[in-house]
Amino acid sequence: MEEKRNAFDEFSFAALSALGSLMACNEVCRDQRAVMKINRFRAWLMDLKPQANPEPNLPFDGEPKAQAAE
């Protein structure tokens, strides 16, 4: 099955790649504070991306999980 890609996926991939390249350059590597800021932003950006297999109905505490129909 072919995976669908949208503009958000494309732009976030490009941004994450660029952030990785920035962190690899000497100017950023020397500045620990810059590395921490980029890492925080990178984590935030990754959290925006929807999960591949999210569980739509998570049970509450104490509620049994319904078995999936086959």
N, CA, C and O atoms as a Tripos MOL2 file, in Angstrom:
@<TRIPOS>MOLECULE
protein
  280   279    70     0     0
PROTEIN
NO_CHARGES

@<TRIPOS>ATOM
      1 N           0.8390   -1.1780    0.0000 N.3       1 MET1
      2 CA          0.0000    0.0000    0.0000 C.3       1 MET1
      3 C           0.8900    1.2500    0.0000 C.2       1 MET1
      4 O           1.8470    1.3490    0.7680 O.2       1 MET1
      5 N           0.5600    2.1720   -0.8550 N.am      2 GLU2
      6 CA          1.3620    3.3870   -0.9770 C.3       2 GLU2
      7 C           0.9750    4.3880    0.1070 C.2       2 GLU2
      8 O          -0.2070    4.6350    0.3460 O.2       2 GLU2
      9 N           1.9740    4.9520    0.7490 N.am      3 GLU3
     10 CA          1.7320    5.9150    1.8240 C.3       3 GLU3
     11 C           1.3900    7.2780    1.2370 C.2       3 GLU3
     12 O           2.0660    7.7640    0.3300 O.2       3 GLU3
     13 N           0.3340    7.8870    1.7660 N.am      4 LYS4
     14 CA         -0.0520    9.2220    1.3100 C.3       4 LYS4
     15 C           0.7960   10.2550    2.0290 C.2       4 LYS4
     16 O           1.0260   10.1520    3.2350 O.2       4 LYS4
     17 N           1.2670   11.2640    1.2750 N.am      5 ARG5
     18 CA          2.0600   12.3350    1.8710 C.3       5 ARG5
     19 C           1.3720   13.6470    1.5560 C.2       5 ARG5
     20 O           0.9170   13.8730    0.4350 O.2       5 ARG5
     21 N           1.3040   14.4920    2.5390 N.am      6 ASN6
     22 CA          0.6900   15.7980    2.3270 C.3       6 ASN6
     23 C           1.7410   16.8900    2.5020 C.2       6 ASN6
     24 O           2.9080   16.6100    2.7770 O.2       6 ASN6
     25 N           1.3130   18.1230    2.3390 N.am      7 ALA7
     26 CA          2.2480   19.2480    2.4230 C.3       7 ALA7
     27 C           2.8940   19.3190    3.8050 C.2       7 ALA7
     28 O           4.0880   19.6020    3.9100 O.2       7 ALA7
     29 N           2.1280   19.0680    4.8630 N.am      8 PHE8
     30 CA          2.6900   19.1190    6.2140 C.3       8 PHE8
     31 C           3.8290   18.1170    6.3570 C.2       8 PHE8
     32 O           4.8850   18.4470    6.8960 O.2       8 PHE8
     33 N           3.6190   16.9020    5.8790 N.am      9 ASP9
     34 CA          4.6660   15.8790    5.9580 C.3       9 ASP9
     35 C           5.9210   16.3180    5.2180 C.2       9 ASP9
     36 O           7.0350   16.1580    5.7160 O.2       9 ASP9
     37 N           5.7330   16.8660    4.0360 N.am     10 GLU10
     38 CA          6.8770   17.3030    3.2310 C.3      10 GLU10
     39 C           7.6420   18.4330    3.9150 C.2      10 GLU10
     40 O           8.8690   18.3900    4.0150 O.2      10 GLU10
     41 N           6.9120   19.4440    4.3860 N.am     11 PHE11
     42 CA          7.5660   20.5950    5.0210 C.3      11 PHE11
     43 C           8.2060   20.2270    6.3610 C.2      11 PHE11
     44 O           9.2930   20.7080    6.6810 O.2      11 PHE11
     45 N           7.5410   19.3810    7.1400 N.am     12 SER12
     46 CA          8.1260   19.0030    8.4250 C.3      12 SER12
     47 C           9.3790   18.1510    8.2190 C.2      12 SER12
     48 O          10.3410   18.2740    8.9770 O.2      12 SER12
     49 N           9.3730   17.2900    7.2010 N.am     13 PHE13
     50 CA         10.5610   16.4930    6.9030 C.3      13 PHE13
     51 C          11.7200   17.4080    6.5010 C.2      13 PHE13
     52 O          12.8550   17.2240    6.9410 O.2      13 PHE13
     53 N          11.4100   18.3990    5.6550 N.am     14 ALA14
     54 CA         12.4520   19.3390    5.2340 C.3      14 ALA14
     55 C          12.9820   20.1320    6.4240 C.2      14 ALA14
     56 O          14.1870   20.3540    6.5370 O.2      14 ALA14
     57 N          12.0820   20.5620    7.3150 N.am     15 ALA15
     58 CA         12.5010   21.3340    8.4870 C.3      15 ALA15
     59 C          13.3520   20.4760    9.4240 C.2      15 ALA15
     60 O          14.3740   20.9390    9.9310 O.2      15 ALA15
     61 N          12.9410   19.2430    9.6520 N.am     16 LEU16
     62 CA         13.7130   18.3590   10.5320 C.3      16 LEU16
     63 C          15.0910   18.0620    9.9360 C.2      16 LEU16
     64 O          16.0820   17.9890   10.6630 O.2      16 LEU16
     65 N          15.1510   17.8950    8.6330 N.am     17 SER17
     66 CA         16.4380   17.6680    7.9680 C.3      17 SER17
     67 C          17.3350   18.8930    8.1100 C.2      17 SER17
     68 O          18.5300   18.7710    8.3780 O.2      17 SER17
     69 N          16.7510   20.0700    7.9280 N.am     18 ALA18
     70 CA         17.5270   21.3090    8.0470 C.3      18 ALA18
     71 C          18.0260   21.4990    9.4770 C.2      18 ALA18
     72 O          19.1660   21.9140    9.6890 O.2      18 ALA18
     73 N          17.1760   21.1970   10.4570 N.am     19 LEU19
     74 CA         17.6000   21.3360   11.8580 C.3      19 LEU19
     75 C          18.7380   20.3720   12.1710 C.2      19 LEU19
     76 O          19.6700   20.7260   12.8930 O.2      19 LEU19
     77 N          18.6700   19.1610   11.6350 N.am     20 GLY20
     78 CA         19.7520   18.2000   11.8280 C.3      20 GLY20
     79 C          21.0560   18.7030   11.2330 C.2      20 GLY20
     80 O          22.1230   18.5500   11.8280 O.2      20 GLY20
     81 N          20.9630   19.3030   10.0550 N.am     21 SER21
     82 CA         22.1620   19.8560    9.4120 C.3      21 SER21
     83 C          22.7240   21.0330   10.2060 C.2      21 SER21
     84 O          23.9390   21.1750   10.3400 O.2      21 SER21
     85 N          21.8450   21.8650   10.7230 N.am     22 LEU22
     86 CA         22.2940   22.9980   11.5470 C.3      22 LEU22
     87 C          23.0430   22.5110   12.7820 C.2      22 LEU22
     88 O          24.0760   23.0700   13.1510 O.2      22 LEU22
     89 N          22.5180   21.4680   13.4170 N.am     23 MET23
     90 CA         23.1530   20.9610   14.6320 C.3      23 MET23
     91 C          24.5070   20.3320   14.3460 C.2      23 MET23
     92 O          25.3390   20.2020   15.2440 O.2      23 MET23
     93 N          24.7280   19.9410   13.0930 N.am     24 ALA24
     94 CA         26.0050   19.3240   12.7340 C.3      24 ALA24
     95 C          27.0850   20.3500   12.4030 C.2      24 ALA24
     96 O          28.2660   20.0080   12.3560 O.2      24 ALA24
     97 N          26.6920   21.6080   12.1740 N.am     25 CYS25
     98 CA         27.7100   22.6050   11.8060 C.3      25 CYS25
     99 C          28.4580   23.1040   13.0500 C.2      25 CYS25
    100 O          27.9230   23.1030   14.1590 O.2      25 CYS25
    101 N          29.6860   23.5210   12.8370 N.am     26 ASN26
    102 CA         30.5710   23.9010   13.9420 C.3      26 ASN26
    103 C          30.0460   25.0750   14.7620 C.2      26 ASN26
    104 O          30.1840   25.0880   15.9850 O.2      26 ASN26
    105 N          29.4480   26.0560   14.0990 N.am     27 GLU27
    106 CA         28.9680   27.2480   14.8130 C.3      27 GLU27
    107 C          27.9160   26.8910   15.8600 C.2      27 GLU27
    108 O          27.8990   27.4610   16.9520 O.2      27 GLU27
    109 N          27.0460   25.9530   15.5240 N.am     28 VAL28
    110 CA         25.9960   25.5580   16.4700 C.3      28 VAL28
    111 C          26.5540   24.5990   17.5110 C.2      28 VAL28
    112 O          26.1920   24.6890   18.6840 O.2      28 VAL28
    113 N          27.4190   23.6930   17.1100 N.am     29 CYS29
    114 CA         27.9840   22.7160   18.0480 C.3      29 CYS29
    115 C          28.7200   23.3860   19.2050 C.2      29 CYS29
    116 O          28.7390   22.8590   20.3170 O.2      29 CYS29
    117 N          29.3190   24.5290   18.9500 N.am     30 ARG30
    118 CA         30.0650   25.2370   19.9990 C.3      30 ARG30
    119 C          29.1520   25.9060   21.0240 C.2      30 ARG30
    120 O          29.5750   26.1870   22.1460 O.2      30 ARG30
    121 N          27.9040   26.1610   20.6410 N.am     31 ASP31
    122 CA         26.9820   26.8900   21.5150 C.3      31 ASP31
    123 C          25.9580   25.9210   22.1100 C.2      31 ASP31
    124 O          24.9690   25.5780   21.4630 O.2      31 ASP31
    125 N          26.2010   25.4920   23.3260 N.am     32 GLN32
    126 CA         25.3380   24.5130   23.9920 C.3      32 GLN32
    127 C          23.9010   25.0070   24.1070 C.2      32 GLN32
    128 O          22.9550   24.2260   23.9980 O.2      32 GLN32
    129 N          23.7480   26.2930   24.3250 N.am     33 ARG33
    130 CA         22.4020   26.8640   24.4580 C.3      33 ARG33
    131 C          21.6300   26.7710   23.1320 C.2      33 ARG33
    132 O          20.4310   26.4910   23.1250 O.2      33 ARG33
    133 N          22.3140   27.0030   22.0340 N.am     34 ALA34
    134 CA         21.6880   26.8860   20.7120 C.3      34 ALA34
    135 C          21.2790   25.4400   20.4400 C.2      34 ALA34
    136 O          20.2060   25.1940   19.8880 O.2      34 ALA34
    137 N          22.1130   24.4960   20.8170 N.am     35 VAL35
    138 CA         21.8020   23.0790   20.6340 C.3      35 VAL35
    139 C          20.5490   22.7110   21.4130 C.2      35 VAL35
    140 O          19.6820   22.0050   20.8980 O.2      35 VAL35
    141 N          20.4470   23.1810   22.6420 N.am     36 MET36
    142 CA         19.2710   22.8870   23.4670 C.3      36 MET36
    143 C          18.0040   23.4900   22.8640 C.2      36 MET36
    144 O          16.9520   22.8490   22.8640 O.2      36 MET36
    145 N          18.0970   24.7110   22.3540 N.am     37 LYS37
    146 CA         16.9290   25.3650   21.7510 C.3      37 LYS37
    147 C          16.4860   24.6280   20.4900 C.2      37 LYS37
    148 O          15.2920   24.4190   20.2750 O.2      37 LYS37
    149 N          17.4410   24.2390   19.6670 N.am     38 ILE38
    150 CA         17.1030   23.5110   18.4480 C.3      38 ILE38
    151 C          16.4820   22.1600   18.7950 C.2      38 ILE38
    152 O          15.5120   21.7440   18.1620 O.2      38 ILE38
    153 N          17.0290   21.4780   19.7910 N.am     39 ASN39
    154 CA         16.4680   20.1940   20.2120 C.3      39 ASN39
    155 C          15.0390   20.3400   20.7150 C.2      39 ASN39
    156 O          14.1830   19.5110   20.4060 O.2      39 ASN39
    157 N          14.7750   21.3970   21.4930 N.am     40 ARG40
    158 CA         13.4080   21.6310   21.9820 C.3      40 ARG40
    159 C          12.4510   21.8800   20.8280 C.2      40 ARG40
    160 O          11.3510   21.3280   20.7960 O.2      40 ARG40
    161 N          12.8690   22.7140   19.8770 N.am     41 PHE41
    162 CA         12.0190   23.0120   18.7290 C.3      41 PHE41
    163 C          11.8000   21.7630   17.8820 C.2      41 PHE41
    164 O          10.6970   21.5220   17.3930 O.2      41 PHE41
    165 N          12.8490   20.9790   17.7150 N.am     42 ARG42
    166 CA         12.7600   19.7400   16.9350 C.3      42 ARG42
    167 C          11.7700   18.7610   17.5780 C.2      42 ARG42
    168 O          10.9640   18.1440   16.8820 O.2      42 ARG42
    169 N          11.8350   18.6220   18.8980 N.am     43 ALA43
    170 CA         10.9080   17.7420   19.6120 C.3      43 ALA43
    171 C           9.4690   18.2480   19.4740 C.2      43 ALA43
    172 O           8.5420   17.4600   19.2850 O.2      43 ALA43
    173 N           9.2900   19.5700   19.5690 N.am     44 TRP44
    174 CA          7.9570   20.1590   19.4180 C.3      44 TRP44
    175 C           7.4110   19.8850   18.0190 C.2      44 TRP44
    176 O           6.2380   19.5490   17.8600 O.2      44 TRP44
    177 N           8.2600   20.0290   17.0130 N.am     45 LEU45
    178 CA          7.8430   19.7930   15.6390 C.3      45 LEU45
    179 C           7.4750   18.3270   15.4270 C.2      45 LEU45
    180 O           6.5000   18.0230   14.7410 O.2      45 LEU45
    181 N           8.2440   17.4320   16.0080 N.am     46 MET46
    182 CA          7.9510   16.0080   15.8850 C.3      46 MET46
    183 C           6.6510   15.6470   16.5970 C.2      46 MET46
    184 O           5.9360   14.7500   16.1510 O.2      46 MET46
    185 N           6.3330   16.3300   17.6930 N.am     47 ASP47
    186 CA          5.0800   16.0810   18.4050 C.3      47 ASP47
    187 C           3.8660   16.5440   17.6150 C.2      47 ASP47
    188 O           2.7670   16.0280   17.8200 O.2      47 ASP47
    189 N           4.0420   17.5010   16.7210 N.am     48 LEU48
    190 CA          2.9270   17.9790   15.8980 C.3      48 LEU48
    191 C           2.4870   16.9460   14.8780 C.2      48 LEU48
    192 O           1.3200   16.9020   14.4860 O.2      48 LEU48
    193 N           3.4220   16.1210   14.4530 N.am     49 LYS49
    194 CA          3.1210   15.1250   13.4230 C.3      49 LYS49
    195 C           2.1700   14.0700   13.9960 C.2      49 LYS49
    196 O           2.4430   13.5070   15.0560 O.2      49 LYS49
    197 N           1.0660   13.7990   13.3110 N.am     50 PRO50
    198 CA          0.1420   12.7730   13.8090 C.3      50 PRO50
    199 C           0.8020   11.4060   13.8030 C.2      50 PRO50
    200 O           1.6350   11.1040   12.9480 O.2      50 PRO50
    201 N           0.4210   10.5900   14.7640 N.am     51 GLN51
    202 CA          0.9940    9.2510   14.8680 C.3      51 GLN51
    203 C           0.4830    8.3810   13.7270 C.2      51 GLN51
    204 O          -0.6170    8.5960   13.2180 O.2      51 GLN51
    205 N           1.2850    7.4000   13.3310 N.am     52 ALA52
    206 CA          0.9110    6.5170   12.2220 C.3      52 ALA52
    207 C          -0.2810    5.6300   12.5810 C.2      52 ALA52
    208 O          -1.1840    5.4440   11.7650 O.2      52 ALA52
    209 N          -0.2870    5.0830   13.7960 N.am     53 ASN53
    210 CA         -1.3680    4.1940   14.2280 C.3      53 ASN53
    211 C          -1.9270    4.6460   15.5720 C.2      53 ASN53
    212 O          -1.7140    3.9780   16.5840 O.2      53 ASN53
    213 N          -2.6360    5.7680   15.5980 N.am     54 PRO54
    214 CA         -3.1720    6.2190   16.8770 C.3      54 PRO54
    215 C          -4.3320    5.3330   17.3210 C.2      54 PRO54
    216 O          -5.0690    4.8040   16.4880 O.2      54 PRO54
    217 N          -4.4900    5.1730   18.6170 N.am     55 GLU55
    218 CA         -5.6340    4.4370   19.1480 C.3      55 GLU55
    219 C          -6.7650    5.4380   19.3290 C.2      55 GLU55
    220 O          -6.6770    6.3050   20.1990 O.2      55 GLU55
    221 N          -7.8230    5.3430   18.5350 N.am     56 PRO56
    222 CA         -8.8680    6.3530   18.5940 C.3      56 PRO56
    223 C          -9.6270    6.3820   19.9120 C.2      56 PRO56
    224 O          -9.9930    7.4590   20.3840 O.2      56 PRO56
    225 N          -9.8700    5.2360   20.5090 N.am     57 ASN57
    226 CA        -10.6410    5.1890   21.7480 C.3      57 ASN57
    227 C          -9.8280    4.5330   22.8460 C.2      57 ASN57
    228 O          -9.8980    3.3190   23.0410 O.2      57 ASN57
    229 N          -9.0620    5.3290   23.5560 N.am     58 LEU58
    230 CA         -8.2880    4.7880   24.6630 C.3      58 LEU58
    231 C          -9.2170    4.5690   25.8480 C.2      58 LEU58
    232 O         -10.0360    5.4350   26.1570 O.2      58 LEU58
    233 N          -9.1030    3.4260   26.5150 N.am     59 PRO59
    234 CA         -9.9880    3.1770   27.6590 C.3      59 PRO59
    235 C          -9.5820    4.0260   28.8590 C.2      59 PRO59
    236 O          -8.4130    4.3770   29.0210 O.2      59 PRO59
    237 N         -10.5470    4.3440   29.6790 N.am     60 PHE60
    238 CA        -10.2590    5.0460   30.9230 C.3      60 PHE60
    239 C          -9.6920    4.0440   31.9130 C.2      60 PHE60
    240 O          -9.7730    2.8360   31.6900 O.2      60 PHE60
    241 N          -9.1160    4.5370   33.0070 N.am     61 ASP61
    242 CA         -8.5830    3.6430   34.0290 C.3      61 ASP61
    243 C          -9.6830    2.7140   34.5300 C.2      61 ASP61
    244 O         -10.7720    3.1650   34.8870 O.2      61 ASP61
    245 N          -9.3970    1.4310   34.5540 N.am     62 GLY62
    246 CA        -10.3590    0.4710   35.0770 C.3      62 GLY62
    247 C         -11.3560   -0.0220   34.0400 C.2      62 GLY62
    248 O         -12.0850   -0.9790   34.3020 O.2      62 GLY62
    249 N         -11.4090    0.5960   32.8860 N.am     63 GLU63
    250 CA        -12.3500    0.1710   31.8430 C.3      63 GLU63
    251 C         -11.6490   -0.8580   30.9640 C.2      63 GLU63
    252 O         -10.5720   -0.5810   30.4360 O.2      63 GLU63
    253 N         -12.2370   -2.0370   30.7960 N.am     64 PRO64
    254 CA        -11.5710   -3.0520   29.9700 C.3      64 PRO64
    255 C         -11.5660   -2.6500   28.5050 C.2      64 PRO64
    256 O         -12.4770   -1.9760   28.0250 O.2      64 PRO64
    257 N         -10.5180   -3.0790   27.8020 N.am     65 LYS65
    258 CA        -10.4140   -2.8040   26.3690 C.3      65 LYS65
    259 C         -11.3670   -3.7320   25.6070 C.2      65 LYS65
    260 O         -11.4700   -4.9180   25.9210 O.2      65 LYS65
    261 N         -12.0380   -3.2020   24.6370 N.am     66 ALA66
    262 CA        -12.8970   -4.0140   23.7820 C.3      66 ALA66
    263 C         -12.0080   -4.7810   22.8040 C.2      66 ALA66
    264 O         -11.0220   -4.2430   22.3010 O.2      66 ALA66
    265 N         -12.3550   -6.0190   22.5420 N.am     67 GLN67
    266 CA        -11.5680   -6.8070   21.6110 C.3      67 GLN67
    267 C         -11.9450   -6.4200   20.1980 C.2      67 GLN67
    268 O         -13.1160   -6.1860   19.8980 O.2      67 GLN67
    269 N         -10.9510   -6.3520   19.3340 N.am     68 ALA68
    270 CA        -11.1830   -5.9510   17.9520 C.3      68 ALA68
    271 C         -11.8610   -7.0920   17.2010 C.2      68 ALA68
    272 O         -11.5020   -8.2580   17.3670 O.2      68 ALA68
    273 N         -12.8360   -6.7460   16.3790 N.am     69 ALA69
    274 CA        -13.5170   -7.7460   15.5520 C.3      69 ALA69
    275 C         -12.6090   -8.1330   14.4020 C.2      69 ALA69
    276 O         -11.9360   -7.2830   13.8190 O.2      69 ALA69
    277 N         -12.5890   -9.4050   14.0810 N.am     70 GLU70
    278 CA        -11.7150   -9.8720   12.9990 C.3      70 GLU70
    279 C         -12.5080  -10.0680   11.7470 C.2      70 GLU70
    280 O         -11.9540  -10.4590   10.7200 O.2      70 GLU70
@<TRIPOS>BOND
     1     1     2 1
     2     2     3 1
     3     3     4 2
     4     3     5 am
     5     5     6 1
     6     6     7 1
     7     7     8 2
     8     7     9 am
     9     9    10 1
    10    10    11 1
    11    11    12 2
    12    11    13 am
    13    13    14 1
    14    14    15 1
    15    15    16 2
    16    15    17 am
    17    17    18 1
    18    18    19 1
    19    19    20 2
    20    19    21 am
    21    21    22 1
    22    22    23 1
    23    23    24 2
    24    23    25 am
    25    25    26 1
    26    26    27 1
    27    27    28 2
    28    27    29 am
    29    29    30 1
    30    30    31 1
    31    31    32 2
    32    31    33 am
    33    33    34 1
    34    34    35 1
    35    35    36 2
    36    35    37 am
    37    37    38 1
    38    38    39 1
    39    39    40 2
    40    39    41 am
    41    41    42 1
    42    42    43 1
    43    43    44 2
    44    43    45 am
    45    45    46 1
    46    46    47 1
    47    47    48 2
    48    47    49 am
    49    49    50 1
    50    50    51 1
    51    51    52 2
    52    51    53 am
    53    53    54 1
    54    54    55 1
    55    55    56 2
    56    55    57 am
    57    57    58 1
    58    58    59 1
    59    59    60 2
    60    59    61 am
    61    61    62 1
    62    62    63 1
    63    63    64 2
    64    63    65 am
    65    65    66 1
    66    66    67 1
    67    67    68 2
    68    67    69 am
    69    69    70 1
    70    70    71 1
    71    71    72 2
    72    71    73 am
    73    73    74 1
    74    74    75 1
    75    75    76 2
    76    75    77 am
    77    77    78 1
    78    78    79 1
    79    79    80 2
    80    79    81 am
    81    81    82 1
    82    82    83 1
    83    83    84 2
    84    83    85 am
    85    85    86 1
    86    86    87 1
    87    87    88 2
    88    87    89 am
    89    89    90 1
    90    90    91 1
    91    91    92 2
    92    91    93 am
    93    93    94 1
    94    94    95 1
    95    95    96 2
    96    95    97 am
    97    97    98 1
    98    98    99 1
    99    99   100 2
   100    99   101 am
   101   101   102 1
   102   102   103 1
   103   103   104 2
   104   103   105 am
   105   105   106 1
   106   106   107 1
   107   107   108 2
   108   107   109 am
   109   109   110 1
   110   110   111 1
   111   111   112 2
   112   111   113 am
   113   113   114 1
   114   114   115 1
   115   115   116 2
   116   115   117 am
   117   117   118 1
   118   118   119 1
   119   119   120 2
   120   119   121 am
   121   121   122 1
   122   122   123 1
   123   123   124 2
   124   123   125 am
   125   125   126 1
   126   126   127 1
   127   127   128 2
   128   127   129 am
   129   129   130 1
   130   130   131 1
   131   131   132 2
   132   131   133 am
   133   133   134 1
   134   134   135 1
   135   135   136 2
   136   135   137 am
   137   137   138 1
   138   138   139 1
   139   139   140 2
   140   139   141 am
   141   141   142 1
   142   142   143 1
   143   143   144 2
   144   143   145 am
   145   145   146 1
   146   146   147 1
   147   147   148 2
   148   147   149 am
   149   149   150 1
   150   150   151 1
   151   151   152 2
   152   151   153 am
   153   153   154 1
   154   154   155 1
   155   155   156 2
   156   155   157 am
   157   157   158 1
   158   158   159 1
   159   159   160 2
   160   159   161 am
   161   161   162 1
   162   162   163 1
   163   163   164 2
   164   163   165 am
   165   165   166 1
   166   166   167 1
   167   167   168 2
   168   167   169 am
   169   169   170 1
   170   170   171 1
   171   171   172 2
   172   171   173 am
   173   173   174 1
   174   174   175 1
   175   175   176 2
   176   175   177 am
   177   177   178 1
   178   178   179 1
   179   179   180 2
   180   179   181 am
   181   181   182 1
   182   182   183 1
   183   183   184 2
   184   183   185 am
   185   185   186 1
   186   186   187 1
   187   187   188 2
   188   187   189 am
   189   189   190 1
   190   190   191 1
   191   191   192 2
   192   191   193 am
   193   193   194 1
   194   194   195 1
   195   195   196 2
   196   195   197 am
   197   197   198 1
   198   198   199 1
   199   199   200 2
   200   199   201 am
   201   201   202 1
   202   202   203 1
   203   203   204 2
   204   203   205 am
   205   205   206 1
   206   206   207 1
   207   207   208 2
   208   207   209 am
   209   209   210 1
   210   210   211 1
   211   211   212 2
   212   211   213 am
   213   213   214 1
   214   214   215 1
   215   215   216 2
   216   215   217 am
   217   217   218 1
   218   218   219 1
   219   219   220 2
   220   219   221 am
   221   221   222 1
   222   222   223 1
   223   223   224 2
   224   223   225 am
   225   225   226 1
   226   226   227 1
   227   227   228 2
   228   227   229 am
   229   229   230 1
   230   230   231 1
   231   231   232 2
   232   231   233 am
   233   233   234 1
   234   234   235 1
   235   235   236 2
   236   235   237 am
   237   237   238 1
   238   238   239 1
   239   239   240 2
   240   239   241 am
   241   241   242 1
   242   242   243 1
   243   243   244 2
   244   243   245 am
   245   245   246 1
   246   246   247 1
   247   247   248 2
   248   247   249 am
   249   249   250 1
   250   250   251 1
   251   251   252 2
   252   251   253 am
   253   253   254 1
   254   254   255 1
   255   255   256 2
   256   255   257 am
   257   257   258 1
   258   258   259 1
   259   259   260 2
   260   259   261 am
   261   261   262 1
   262   262   263 1
   263   263   264 2
   264   263   265 am
   265   265   266 1
   266   266   267 1
   267   267   268 2
   268   267   269 am
   269   269   270 1
   270   270   271 1
   271   271   272 2
   272   271   273 am
   273   273   274 1
   274   274   275 1
   275   275   276 2
   276   275   277 am
   277   277   278 1
   278   278   279 1
   279   279   280 2
@<TRIPOS>SUBSTRUCTURE
     1 MET1         2 RESIDUE 1 A MET
     2 GLU2         6 RESIDUE 1 A GLU
     3 GLU3        10 RESIDUE 1 A GLU
     4 LYS4        14 RESIDUE 1 A LYS
     5 ARG5        18 RESIDUE 1 A ARG
     6 ASN6        22 RESIDUE 1 A ASN
     7 ALA7        26 RESIDUE 1 A ALA
     8 PHE8        30 RESIDUE 1 A PHE
     9 ASP9        34 RESIDUE 1 A ASP
    10 GLU10       38 RESIDUE 1 A GLU
    11 PHE11       42 RESIDUE 1 A PHE
    12 SER12       46 RESIDUE 1 A SER
    13 PHE13       50 RESIDUE 1 A PHE
    14 ALA14       54 RESIDUE 1 A ALA
    15 ALA15       58 RESIDUE 1 A ALA
    16 LEU16       62 RESIDUE 1 A LEU
    17 SER17       66 RESIDUE 1 A SER
    18 ALA18       70 RESIDUE 1 A ALA
    19 LEU19       74 RESIDUE 1 A LEU
    20 GLY20       78 RESIDUE 1 A GLY
    21 SER21       82 RESIDUE 1 A SER
    22 LEU22       86 RESIDUE 1 A LEU
    23 MET23       90 RESIDUE 1 A MET
    24 ALA24       94 RESIDUE 1 A ALA
    25 CYS25       98 RESIDUE 1 A CYS
    26 ASN26      102 RESIDUE 1 A ASN
    27 GLU27      106 RESIDUE 1 A GLU
    28 VAL28      110 RESIDUE 1 A VAL
    29 CYS29      114 RESIDUE 1 A CYS
    30 ARG30      118 RESIDUE 1 A ARG
    31 ASP31      122 RESIDUE 1 A ASP
    32 GLN32      126 RESIDUE 1 A GLN
    33 ARG33      130 RESIDUE 1 A ARG
    34 ALA34      134 RESIDUE 1 A ALA
    35 VAL35      138 RESIDUE 1 A VAL
    36 MET36      142 RESIDUE 1 A MET
    37 LYS37      146 RESIDUE 1 A LYS
    38 ILE38      150 RESIDUE 1 A ILE
    39 ASN39      154 RESIDUE 1 A ASN
    40 ARG40      158 RESIDUE 1 A ARG
    41 PHE41      162 RESIDUE 1 A PHE
    42 ARG42      166 RESIDUE 1 A ARG
    43 ALA43      170 RESIDUE 1 A ALA
    44 TRP44      174 RESIDUE 1 A TRP
    45 LEU45      178 RESIDUE 1 A LEU
    46 MET46      182 RESIDUE 1 A MET
    47 ASP47      186 RESIDUE 1 A ASP
    48 LEU48      190 RESIDUE 1 A LEU
    49 LYS49      194 RESIDUE 1 A LYS
    50 PRO50      198 RESIDUE 1 A PRO
    51 GLN51      202 RESIDUE 1 A GLN
    52 ALA52      206 RESIDUE 1 A ALA
    53 ASN53      210 RESIDUE 1 A ASN
    54 PRO54      214 RESIDUE 1 A PRO
    55 GLU55      218 RESIDUE 1 A GLU
    56 PRO56      222 RESIDUE 1 A PRO
    57 ASN57      226 RESIDUE 1 A ASN
    58 LEU58      230 RESIDUE 1 A LEU
    59 PRO59      234 RESIDUE 1 A PRO
    60 PHE60      238 RESIDUE 1 A PHE
    61 ASP61      242 RESIDUE 1 A ASP
    62 GLY62      246 RESIDUE 1 A GLY
    63 GLU63      250 RESIDUE 1 A GLU
    64 PRO64      254 RESIDUE 1 A PRO
    65 LYS65      258 RESIDUE 1 A LYS
    66 ALA66      262 RESIDUE 1 A ALA
    67 GLN67      266 RESIDUE 1 A GLN
    68 ALA68      270 RESIDUE 1 A ALA
    69 ALA69      274 RESIDUE 1 A ALA
    70 GLU70      278 RESIDUE 1 A GLU
